[in-house]
Amino acid sequence: MDVNPDLFPGARTDLSLSGSGPTVTADDVRASHAEWAKASGALDEYELRVALLRSSEEEGSTSEAARDLLVMGRAAEAAEVLAASGTSLAPSGRDGLTWPLLVRTATDAACGDDDAFGRLLSQTSRLTTPQERALVLPLLGAAADAQGEVRIADDAWTGYVGVVGATERRATRRACVAALTPRPGTGALPSTDDIATCAGLLSSLTPSPAQDPSTVLETVDGLVRRGAFPAARLLLVAVDRLNPDVPEIQQAMRRLTGGLPAPRMVAVIGAVASALVLPASVQVAVALAVVLPLVLSVIALGFWLSRGVWWFAPGEEGPHNALAKLAVNPVDGTARPLARVTPGPGTAAILGFTASALVALPVVRIIDGTPGRGPAEPISTYLQPMVLLLAIAGVGTLVALAIQRRRASQRTRAIAARDAVEEVSLRDLAGHCRCWKEMALSGRRAELYVDLHLVPVPEPIAVGVRGVVGADAVVALCPLTRRLWLAGPLGAHGRVVALRGAEAETASDGPANRGFYL
């Protein structure tokens, strides 16, 4: 059997699926499309789910595909899918609607039909159970977004996430944008409770922001488009503390506020000003020329170290309250660890220079011993204290850089050790059957499960589904349950997924015994 060795280098080929004994047919693969579509929905992979639904022969798949297209903001495509399937126009009355007609109504509303939007609102007002709300609120949110009814859309998406939790990346992103956008008359800053809740929801998604930060970045972009720059900045701060060392998130933080260049620039300007003013000034001016830039450097450095939390948090809630709320899981009240802010080399150099120079000032004054100097003093009389001050500050800078390198090295080793332990745990789980417990896997778990447990089916059998989802798709069989799995880099941004399908029919010489009788 032929499987891509670059994607799944350890895939098992020791079990035969041809010849005598059980076989897998193309009909088995087609029968799994609906199951794979359901599993892709569990991973919030809408594009993949739509492709599988449109190739499925199961009843209701057309309405589900249209629903997903509508939620993705592609109402015109959803209307085409429904029209091709022969789904009739929604009735003009406001009585209860069946699911296919409800999807059609929401699609018409998203395409600009005001009467259909009114019928959708009327139907939503009759919802009484969480199950009904979970079905209809995404339709209302998507239709309201398309209609430009931002307030209705915000409430719909927030209500949907309140019912189902942070189970879908797209819905969670939209609900966080709604929660953190300031309402008229409420000020430009969200509460730290809202920031902590949204950061926790985004961090609980699968994959996490450390594995795939795209949902966090899309949330930030949504806030920026609404002009909520403080909320976007503070959300990045909170997510960074829960998911440290994610380059994309830290880059977004620098993009919004300038990041490290601000304290560096203040320090450089202060040093240049000191060099220009120091030789020809009286003692008071000399002190101001040296101390003032150092104080400005300390202020700028403190701003960076706090990552802007104190700047953007409401006045009555400082950074300590914000971080304290962030450290508590809003779902179960348990504590969750926050990453410590580790300065980079540039910031460490500024910190070392500033601290050592502040310590050196009185020392230089004592050693110099000169009671006072006037403007007529030659420049040479200022060189000795200047050189001494810079020498002490330089030593302090080197010490700070050495400490920073050591801490960075320790952090790198700790991350490597954590990843190694996680890899061992994942490999142990992947070697055992997961059909009984999970319908979808993603990332490294999916790769290892295909490598260590599943058996790829013969090449000709997988050709049909590859035409639907992509040439990199692999169809594999669980040797214990005989369930078919669809795997490969089929998710958003090339994410590797593994989706559980239907059980392959067993072709054998005798009848299959599926009962509990001997």
KEPA-494995 format. One record per residue (C-alpha): x, y, z. Coordinates in nm, 4 decimals, padded with zeros to 6 digits. Layout:
<atoms>
<<X; Y; Z>> ...
</atoms>
This chain:
<atoms>
<<00.0000; 00.0000; 00.0000>> <<00.1203; 00.3505; -00.0814>> <<00.1282; 00.6259; 00.1817>> <<00.3163; 00.9561; 00.1913>> <<00.6337; 00.8794; 00.3933>> <<00.7090; 01.2487; 00.4484>> <<00.3807; 01.3166; 00.6270>> <<00.3452; 00.9857; 00.8131>> <<00.6980; 00.8395; 00.8304>> <<00.6087; 00.5611; 01.0715>> <<00.2782; 00.4496; 00.9246>> <<00.2064; 00.0797; 00.9791>> <<00.2066; -00.1426; 00.6741>> <<00.2344; -00.4756; 00.8505>> <<-00.1356; -00.5644; 00.8277>> <<-00.2788; -00.6641; 00.4929>> <<-00.6130; -00.5335; 00.3749>> <<-00.6246; -00.7288; 00.0548>> <<-00.6344; -01.0926; -00.0449>> <<-00.8196; -01.3312; 00.1812>> <<-00.9867; -01.1955; 00.4914>> <<-01.1474; -00.8553; 00.5537>> <<-01.1446; -00.5960; 00.2754>> <<-01.2262; -00.2267; 00.2441>> <<-01.4209; -00.1072; -00.0575>> <<-01.4882; 00.2284; -00.2207>> <<-01.8476; 00.1994; -00.0970>> <<-01.7164; 00.1876; 00.2607>> <<-01.5245; 00.5093; 00.1982>> <<-01.8295; 00.6841; 00.0482>> <<-02.0406; 00.5718; 00.3436>> <<-01.7958; 00.7450; 00.5787>> <<-01.8288; 01.0929; 00.4238>> <<-02.1154; 01.1907; 00.6554>> <<-01.9281; 01.0647; 00.9633>> <<-01.6132; 01.2473; 00.8574>> <<-01.8150; 01.5643; 00.8074>> <<-01.9536; 01.5335; 01.1597>> <<-01.6040; 01.4777; 01.2990>> <<-01.4634; 01.7785; 01.1124>> <<-01.7370; 01.9865; 01.2718>> <<-01.6044; 01.8802; 01.6128>> <<-01.2704; 02.0355; 01.5125>> <<-01.4396; 02.3500; 01.3786>> <<-01.3018; 02.2833; 01.0307>> <<-01.5799; 02.4408; 00.8260>> <<-01.4122; 02.4294; 00.4848>> <<-01.3385; 02.0591; 00.5163>> <<-01.6837; 01.9905; 00.6552>> <<-01.8546; 02.1677; 00.3634>> <<-01.6520; 01.9687; 00.1087>> <<-01.7463; 01.6396; 00.2760>> <<-02.1123; 01.7355; 00.3167>> <<-02.1464; 01.8312; -00.0479>> <<-02.0099; 01.4899; -00.1473>> <<-02.2267; 01.3020; 00.1023>> <<-02.5476; 01.1276; 00.0045>> <<-02.6967; 01.1458; 00.3539>> <<-03.0281; 01.3253; 00.3900>> <<-02.9951; 01.6778; 00.5259>> <<-02.6320; 01.7222; 00.4192>> <<-02.7265; 02.0038; 00.1793>> <<-02.8851; 02.2128; 00.4537>> <<-02.5852; 02.1539; 00.6798>> <<-02.3439; 02.2611; 00.4043>> <<-02.5490; 02.5754; 00.3410>> <<-02.5546; 02.6485; 00.7125>> <<-02.1740; 02.6293; 00.7341>> <<-02.1280; 02.8474; 00.4264>> <<-02.3639; 03.1034; 00.5792>> <<-02.1710; 03.1065; 00.9081>> <<-01.8471; 03.1555; 00.7118>> <<-01.9978; 03.4677; 00.5569>> <<-02.0558; 03.3155; 00.2121>> <<-02.4307; 03.3633; 00.1829>> <<-02.4297; 03.3716; -00.1972>> <<-02.2689; 03.0261; -00.2131>> <<-02.5149; 02.8969; 00.0453>> <<-02.8032; 03.0188; -00.1701>> <<-02.6556; 02.8421; -00.4734>> <<-02.6236; 02.5150; -00.2815>> <<-02.9842; 02.5335; -00.1653>> <<-03.1095; 02.6270; -00.5109>> <<-02.9225; 02.3363; -00.6703>> <<-03.0755; 02.0953; -00.4208>> <<-03.4277; 02.2167; -00.4892>> <<-03.4922; 02.3560; -00.1403>> <<-03.8086; 02.5631; -00.1788>> <<-03.8391; 02.9245; -00.0815>> <<-03.9256; 02.9862; 00.2809>> <<-04.2936; 03.0694; 00.3359>> <<-04.3936; 03.4275; 00.3944>> <<-04.5766; 03.3481; 00.7178>> <<-04.4149; 03.3534; 01.0597>> <<-04.5164; 03.0113; 01.1795>> <<-04.2617; 02.7530; 01.2949>> <<-04.0143; 02.6499; 01.0257>> <<-03.8472; 02.3183; 00.9614>> <<-03.4680; 02.3103; 00.9696>> <<-03.4148; 02.3239; 00.5893>> <<-03.6589; 02.6137; 00.5582>> <<-03.4993; 02.7892; 00.8554>> <<-03.1585; 02.7676; 00.6859>> <<-03.3152; 02.8998; 00.3662>> <<-03.4758; 03.1866; 00.5553>> <<-03.1446; 03.2836; 00.7171>> <<-02.9694; 03.2604; 00.3795>> <<-03.2291; 03.4861; 00.2165>> <<-03.1916; 03.7323; 00.5044>> <<-02.8137; 03.7361; 00.4635>> <<-02.8606; 03.8031; 00.0927>> <<-03.0581; 04.1204; 00.1725>> <<-03.4190; 04.0024; 00.2095>> <<-03.5592; 04.2201; 00.4909>> <<-03.8816; 04.0189; 00.5141>> <<-03.6806; 03.6975; 00.5607>> <<-03.4762; 03.8701; 00.8313>> <<-03.7965; 03.9611; 01.0118>> <<-03.9168; 03.5995; 00.9929>> <<-03.5841; 03.4830; 01.1327>> <<-03.6119; 03.7257; 01.4243>> <<-03.9660; 03.6091; 01.4893>> <<-03.8574; 03.2460; 01.4904>> <<-03.5697; 03.3235; 01.7285>> <<-03.8073; 03.4890; 01.9730>> <<-03.9859; 03.1539; 02.0166>> <<-03.6781; 02.9608; 02.1272>> <<-03.7263; 02.8003; 02.4658>> <<-03.4501; 02.5396; 02.5086>> <<-03.0697; 02.5591; 02.4919>> <<-03.0741; 02.3036; 02.2090>> <<-03.2960; 02.5274; 01.9974>> <<-03.0810; 02.8319; 02.0710>> <<-02.7673; 02.6425; 01.9757>> <<-02.9200; 02.5668; 01.6365>> <<-03.0696; 02.9048; 01.5488>> <<-02.8398; 03.1670; 01.7055>> <<-02.5508; 03.1103; 01.4602>> <<-02.7952; 03.1603; 01.1719>> <<-02.9199; 03.4830; 01.3268>> <<-02.5666; 03.6043; 01.3976>> <<-02.4502; 03.5374; 01.0413>> <<-02.7596; 03.6960; 00.8880>> <<-02.7357; 04.0020; 01.1142>> <<-02.3677; 04.0477; 01.0269>> <<-02.4554; 04.0400; 00.6581>> <<-02.7421; 04.2871; 00.7152>> <<-02.5153; 04.5275; 00.9047>> <<-02.7145; 04.4805; 01.2272>> <<-02.4043; 04.4738; 01.4455>> <<-02.5829; 04.4954; 01.7813>> <<-02.8136; 04.2023; 01.6995>> <<-02.5194; 04.0009; 01.5653>> <<-02.3128; 04.0706; 01.8781>> <<-02.5927; 03.9532; 02.1057>> <<-02.6552; 03.6436; 01.8925>> <<-02.2914; 03.5290; 01.8905>> <<-02.2443; 03.6067; 02.2593>> <<-02.5591; 03.4102; 02.3417>> <<-02.4456; 03.1171; 02.1273>> <<-02.1092; 03.0879; 02.3026>> <<-02.2906; 03.1227; 02.6342>> <<-02.4933; 02.8122; 02.5442>> <<-02.2302; 02.5835; 02.3875>> <<-01.9106; 02.7239; 02.5392>> <<-01.5824; 02.7858; 02.3572>> <<-01.6192; 02.4902; 02.1226>> <<-01.5910; 02.6710; 01.7875>> <<-01.3074; 02.9037; 01.6979>> <<-01.5115; 03.1230; 01.4646>> <<-01.7973; 03.1722; 01.7092>> <<-01.5630; 03.2294; 02.0044>> <<-01.3685; 03.4896; 01.8082>> <<-01.6888; 03.6706; 01.7134>> <<-01.8232; 03.6606; 02.0687>> <<-01.4973; 03.8010; 02.2104>> <<-01.5067; 04.0885; 01.9632>> <<-01.8638; 04.1608; 02.0740>> <<-01.7773; 04.1423; 02.4444>> <<-01.4728; 04.3708; 02.4253>> <<-01.6068; 04.6359; 02.1877>> <<-01.7067; 04.9398; 02.3976>> <<-02.0744; 05.0243; 02.3782>> <<-02.1769; 05.3895; 02.3352>> <<-02.1607; 05.5737; 02.6655>> <<-01.9625; 05.3023; 02.8458>> <<-01.6103; 05.4324; 02.7789>> <<-01.3313; 05.2999; 02.5618>> <<-01.1935; 05.0390; 02.8032>> <<-01.3305; 04.6914; 02.8759>> <<-01.3357; 04.5599; 03.2300>> <<-01.0606; 04.3266; 03.3452>> <<-01.3289; 04.0634; 03.4041>> <<-01.4169; 04.0678; 03.0340>> <<-01.0507; 04.0620; 02.9325>> <<-00.9741; 03.7675; 03.1608>> <<-01.2816; 03.5756; 03.0428>> <<-01.2086; 03.6271; 02.6729>> <<-00.8400; 03.5431; 02.7119>> <<-00.9375; 03.2246; 02.8961>> <<-01.1892; 03.1256; 02.6292>> <<-00.9397; 03.1796; 02.3474>> <<-00.6726; 02.9876; 02.5383>> <<-00.9058; 02.6916; 02.5930>> <<-00.9658; 02.6383; 02.2214>> <<-00.8261; 02.3397; 02.0357>> <<-00.5682; 02.3912; 01.8998>> <<-00.4378; 02.6302; 02.1643>> <<-00.2954; 02.9728; 02.0764>> <<00.0528; 02.8285; 02.1241>> <<-00.0186; 02.5743; 01.8492>> <<-00.2248; 02.7999; 01.6224>> <<-00.2555; 03.1693; 01.7161>> <<-00.4692; 03.2565; 01.4129>> <<-00.7950; 03.2800; 01.6122>> <<-00.6400; 03.5222; 01.8619>> <<-00.4958; 03.7354; 01.5821>> <<-00.8292; 03.7383; 01.3972>> <<-01.0002; 03.8492; 01.7194>> <<-00.7496; 04.1319; 01.7569>> <<-00.8010; 04.2339; 01.3942>> <<-01.1768; 04.2423; 01.4531>> <<-01.1306; 04.4741; 01.7509>> <<-00.8924; 04.6974; 01.5554>> <<-01.1438; 04.7283; 01.2702>> <<-01.3957; 04.8550; 01.5247>> <<-01.1462; 05.1038; 01.6638>> <<-01.1114; 04.9220; 01.9976>> <<-00.7309; 04.9510; 02.0111>> <<-00.7019; 04.9441; 02.3943>> <<-00.9117; 04.6264; 02.4120>> <<-00.7045; 04.4626; 02.1383>> <<-00.3814; 04.5508; 02.3167>> <<-00.4974; 04.4315; 02.6573>> <<-00.6353; 04.1067; 02.5109>> <<-00.2928; 04.0340; 02.3608>> <<-00.1344; 04.1059; 02.6984>> <<-00.3628; 03.8575; 02.8703>> <<-00.3265; 03.5844; 02.6077>> <<00.0513; 03.6293; 02.6137>> <<00.0579; 03.5705; 02.9873>> <<-00.1415; 03.2478; 02.9465>> <<00.0480; 03.1327; 02.6348>> <<00.4047; 03.2654; 02.6563>> <<00.6688; 03.2707; 02.3838>> <<00.4325; 03.2693; 02.0845>> <<00.6165; 03.4786; 01.8216>> <<00.3034; 03.5777; 01.6290>> <<00.1312; 03.7109; 01.9422>> <<00.4375; 03.9029; 02.0566>> <<00.4801; 04.0470; 01.7089>> <<00.1186; 04.1651; 01.7163>> <<00.1840; 04.3327; 02.0527>> <<00.4826; 04.5201; 01.9098>> <<00.2805; 04.6176; 01.6048>> <<00.0077; 04.7800; 01.8172>> <<00.2309; 04.9763; 02.0580>> <<00.5801; 04.9855; 01.9170>> <<00.7128; 04.7452; 02.1825>> <<01.0833; 04.7579; 02.2596>> <<01.1882; 05.0522; 02.0339>> <<01.0161; 05.2976; 02.2721>> <<01.2405; 05.2449; 02.5792>> <<01.5446; 05.2002; 02.3540>> <<01.4787; 05.5314; 02.1833>> <<01.4317; 05.7109; 02.5147>> <<01.7601; 05.5693; 02.6422>> <<01.9500; 05.6661; 02.3255>> <<01.8097; 06.0201; 02.3246>> <<01.8993; 06.0551; 02.6927>> <<02.2542; 05.9359; 02.6363>> <<02.3056; 06.1740; 02.3433>> <<02.1627; 06.4644; 02.5423>> <<02.3964; 06.3835; 02.8311>> <<02.6995; 06.3739; 02.6035>> <<02.6126; 06.7132; 02.4515>> <<02.5216; 06.8967; 02.7713>> <<02.7719; 06.7481; 03.0158>> <<03.1003; 06.9125; 02.9004>> <<02.9821; 07.2747; 02.9169>> <<02.7339; 07.2885; 03.2032>> <<02.7358; 07.3812; 03.5648>> <<02.6972; 07.1084; 03.8231>> <<02.3163; 07.1295; 03.8439>> <<02.2790; 07.1080; 03.4698>> <<02.5172; 06.8138; 03.4648>> <<02.3090; 06.6317; 03.7227>> <<01.9891; 06.6978; 03.5295>> <<02.1481; 06.5922; 03.2034>> <<02.2476; 06.2560; 03.3540>> <<01.9624; 06.1828; 03.5933>> <<01.6699; 06.2912; 03.3752>> <<01.7454; 06.0516; 03.0869>> <<01.7947; 05.7720; 03.3365>> <<01.4581; 05.8420; 03.4983>> <<01.2906; 05.8487; 03.1563>> <<01.4554; 05.5165; 03.0749>> <<01.3216; 05.3657; 03.3965>> <<00.9682; 05.4867; 03.3156>> <<00.9829; 05.3514; 02.9614>> <<01.1262; 05.0228; 03.0840>> <<00.8555; 04.9903; 03.3479>> <<00.5915; 05.0445; 03.0810>> <<00.7332; 04.7618; 02.8707>> <<00.7754; 04.5239; 03.1627>> <<00.4116; 04.5690; 03.2630>> <<00.3203; 04.5080; 02.8969>> <<00.0835; 04.8021; 02.9030>> <<-00.1591; 04.6481; 03.1550>> <<-00.1627; 04.9522; 03.3820>> <<-00.2024; 05.1869; 03.0847>> <<-00.5147; 05.0319; 02.9421>> <<-00.6891; 04.8871; 03.2476>> <<-00.9720; 05.0971; 03.4030>> <<-00.8554; 05.3442; 03.6624>> <<-01.0014; 05.1642; 03.9608>> <<-00.8374; 04.8338; 03.8611>> <<-00.4597; 04.8352; 03.8345>> <<-00.2365; 04.5689; 03.6786>> <<-00.2284; 04.3537; 03.9900>> <<-00.6066; 04.3165; 03.9965>> <<-00.6112; 04.2446; 03.6248>> <<-00.3496; 03.9721; 03.6519>> <<-00.5120; 03.8273; 03.9642>> <<-00.8388; 03.7819; 03.7758>> <<-00.6528; 03.6386; 03.4793>> <<-00.4940; 03.3754; 03.7039>> <<-00.8353; 03.2260; 03.7916>> <<-01.0164; 02.9994; 03.5475>> <<-01.3633; 03.1561; 03.5041>> <<-01.5199; 02.8174; 03.4287>> <<-01.4323; 02.6187; 03.7424>> <<-01.2564; 02.8763; 03.9611>> <<-00.9265; 02.6864; 03.9665>> <<-00.5915; 02.8611; 03.9465>> <<-00.3989; 02.8650; 03.6216>> <<-00.0307; 02.9579; 03.5859>> <<00.0736; 03.2882; 03.4371>> <<00.3971; 03.3250; 03.2453>> <<00.6576; 03.5545; 03.3951>> <<00.7655; 03.8421; 03.1747>> <<01.1267; 03.7804; 03.0693>> <<01.3008; 04.0874; 02.9217>> <<01.4867; 04.0480; 02.5950>> <<01.8536; 04.1433; 02.5465>> <<01.7753; 04.5053; 02.4588>> <<01.5560; 04.5553; 02.7624>> <<01.8087; 04.3795; 02.9878>> <<02.0805; 04.6148; 02.8627>> <<01.8639; 04.9199; 02.9388>> <<01.7834; 04.7832; 03.2832>> <<02.1498; 04.7130; 03.3613>> <<02.2661; 05.0521; 03.2382>> <<01.9941; 05.2399; 03.4249>> <<02.0375; 05.0608; 03.7570>> <<02.4183; 05.0739; 03.7569>> <<02.4255; 05.4387; 03.6477>> <<02.1886; 05.5396; 03.9297>> <<02.4134; 05.3572; 04.1763>> <<02.7251; 05.5103; 04.0202>> <<02.6146; 05.8749; 04.0462>> <<02.6773; 05.9200; 04.4214>> <<02.9916; 05.7066; 04.4010>> <<03.1340; 05.9263; 04.1260>> <<03.0440; 06.2378; 04.3256>> <<03.2301; 06.1069; 04.6330>> <<03.5378; 05.9969; 04.4374>> <<03.5527; 06.3158; 04.2332>> <<03.5344; 06.5332; 04.5439>> <<03.5165; 06.8584; 04.3477>> <<03.2878; 07.1085; 04.5326>> <<03.1650; 07.2679; 04.2115>> <<03.2530; 07.3558; 03.8597>> <<03.1656; 07.6534; 03.6507>> <<03.1270; 07.7105; 03.2805>> <<03.4875; 07.8314; 03.2582>> <<03.6287; 07.4977; 03.3700>> <<03.8141; 07.3109; 03.0936>> <<03.6452; 07.0097; 02.9396>> <<03.9207; 06.7832; 03.0691>> <<03.7984; 06.8284; 03.4252>> <<03.4707; 06.6557; 03.3294>> <<03.6287; 06.3584; 03.1551>> <<03.7305; 06.1689; 03.4686>> <<03.3773; 06.1511; 03.6256>> <<03.2246; 06.0836; 03.2848>> <<03.4593; 05.7936; 03.2159>> <<03.4066; 05.6524; 03.5639>> <<03.0282; 05.6793; 03.5347>> <<03.0225; 05.5129; 03.1931>> <<03.2610; 05.2400; 03.3084>> <<03.0390; 05.1449; 03.6025>> <<02.7263; 05.1616; 03.3846>> <<02.8977; 04.9460; 03.1206>> <<02.9879; 04.6789; 03.3750>> <<02.6294; 04.6781; 03.4994>> <<02.5034; 04.6414; 03.1432>> <<02.7286; 04.3408; 03.0803>> <<02.6162; 04.1778; 03.4050>> <<02.2505; 04.2292; 03.3142>> <<02.3063; 04.0776; 02.9689>> <<02.4787; 03.7757; 03.1219>> <<02.1876; 03.7212; 03.3612>> <<01.9387; 03.7576; 03.0751>> <<02.1229; 03.5003; 02.8625>> <<02.1306; 03.2548; 03.1525>> <<01.7594; 03.2915; 03.2188>> <<01.6788; 03.2578; 02.8491>> <<01.8886; 02.9406; 02.8336>> <<01.7120; 02.7978; 03.1381>> <<01.3745; 02.8781; 02.9852>> <<01.4711; 02.7103; 02.6575>> <<01.5828; 02.3945; 02.8388>> <<01.2631; 02.3885; 03.0450>> <<01.0482; 02.4182; 02.7316>> <<01.2463; 02.1408; 02.5605>> <<01.2045; 01.9133; 02.8636>> <<00.8310; 01.9831; 02.8775>> <<00.7941; 01.9089; 02.5064>> <<00.9860; 01.5828; 02.5457>> <<00.7579; 01.4670; 02.8275>> <<00.4511; 01.5647; 02.6246>> <<00.5804; 01.3717; 02.3218>> <<00.6261; 01.0550; 02.5282>> <<00.2724; 01.0872; 02.6646>> <<00.1267; 01.1458; 02.3173>> <<00.3080; 00.8455; 02.1703>> <<00.1819; 00.6237; 02.4499>> <<-00.1791; 00.7283; 02.3880>> <<-00.1480; 00.7085; 02.0089>> <<-00.0509; 00.3439; 02.0174>> <<-00.3928; 00.2424; 02.1488>> <<-00.7400; 00.2520; 01.9952>> <<-00.9199; 00.5856; 02.0323>> <<-01.2288; 00.4986; 01.8271>> <<-01.4297; 00.4259; 02.1390>> <<-01.3580; 00.7663; 02.2909>> <<-01.2796; 01.0338; 02.0290>> <<-01.4232; 01.1169; 01.6900>> <<-01.1546; 01.3636; 01.5797>> <<-00.7881; 01.4345; 01.6504>> <<-00.5630; 01.7173; 01.5365>> <<-00.1993; 01.8218; 01.5299>> <<00.0669; 01.5926; 01.6655>> <<-00.1920; 01.3577; 01.8166>> <<-00.3379; 01.2951; 01.4719>> <<00.0045; 01.2338; 01.3162>> <<00.1054; 00.9833; 01.5832>> <<-00.2275; 00.8008; 01.5733>> <<-00.1896; 00.7399; 01.1998>> <<00.1755; 00.6402; 01.2427>> <<00.1400; 00.4069; 01.5390>> <<-00.2072; 00.2552; 01.5237>> <<-00.3965; 00.2938; 01.1973>> <<-00.3367; 00.0965; 00.8777>> <<-00.3607; 00.2887; 00.5456>> <<-00.6025; 00.1361; 00.2933>> <<-00.4872; 00.0473; -00.0594>> <<-00.4242; 00.3436; -00.2874>> <<-00.7120; 00.2975; -00.5367>> <<-00.9714; 00.3042; -00.2581>> <<-00.8609; 00.6506; -00.1375>> <<-00.8694; 00.8137; -00.4817>> <<-01.2352; 00.9172; -00.4592>> <<-01.2099; 01.1086; -00.1330>> <<-00.8868; 01.2748; -00.2436>> <<-01.0785; 01.4346; -00.5240>> <<-01.3044; 01.5889; -00.2588>> <<-01.0687; 01.7021; 00.0167>> <<-00.7236; 01.7138; -00.1412>> <<-00.4416; 01.4997; -00.2759>> <<-00.2710; 01.4686; 00.0642>> <<-00.5630; 01.2800; 00.2204>> <<-00.4936; 00.9380; 00.3715>> <<-00.7670; 00.6841; 00.4418>> <<-00.6708; 00.4414; 00.7165>> <<-00.8384; 00.1622; 00.9103>> <<-00.8409; 00.0875; 01.2809>> <<-00.7405; -00.2809; 01.3067>> <<-00.9582; -00.3331; 01.6152>> <<-01.2884; -00.1594; 01.5408>> <<-01.2564; -00.1521; 01.1592>> <<-01.3564; 00.2145; 01.1541>> <<-01.2216; 00.4188; 00.8662>> <<-01.0261; 00.7335; 00.9460>> <<-00.9567; 01.0260; 00.7126>> <<-00.6249; 01.1959; 00.7900>> <<-00.3755; 01.4438; 00.6491>> <<-00.3031; 01.8193; 00.6377>> <<-00.6640; 01.8929; 00.5501>> <<-00.7528; 02.1570; 00.8094>> <<-00.7194; 02.5335; 00.8088>> <<-00.3625; 02.6576; 00.7560>> <<-00.2535; 02.3003; 00.6739>> <<-00.3397; 02.1606; 01.0169>> <<-00.3134; 01.7810; 01.0314>> <<-00.6409; 01.6185; 01.1324>> <<-00.7695; 01.2641; 01.1757>> <<-01.1444; 01.2087; 01.1447>> <<-01.3263; 00.8935; 01.2521>> <<-01.5644; 00.7494; 00.9947>> <<-01.8082; 00.4617; 00.9675>> <<-01.7270; 00.0987; 01.0290>> <<-01.6161; -00.0869; 00.7173>> <<-01.8317; -00.3815; 00.6207>> <<-01.6591; -00.7099; 00.6952>> <<-01.6195; -00.9427; 00.4007>> <<-01.5239; -01.2877; 00.5258>> <<-01.5996; -01.6509; 00.4560>> <<-01.8489; -01.6910; 00.7386>> <<-02.1207; -01.4723; 00.8896>> <<-02.0026; -01.2034; 01.1264>> <<-02.1008; -01.2668; 01.4881>> <<-02.1945; -00.9324; 01.6424>> <<-02.4031; -01.0618; 01.9323>> <<-02.3195; -01.1738; 02.2830>> <<-02.4087; -01.5415; 02.2353>> <<-02.1573; -01.8228; 02.2292>> 
</atoms>
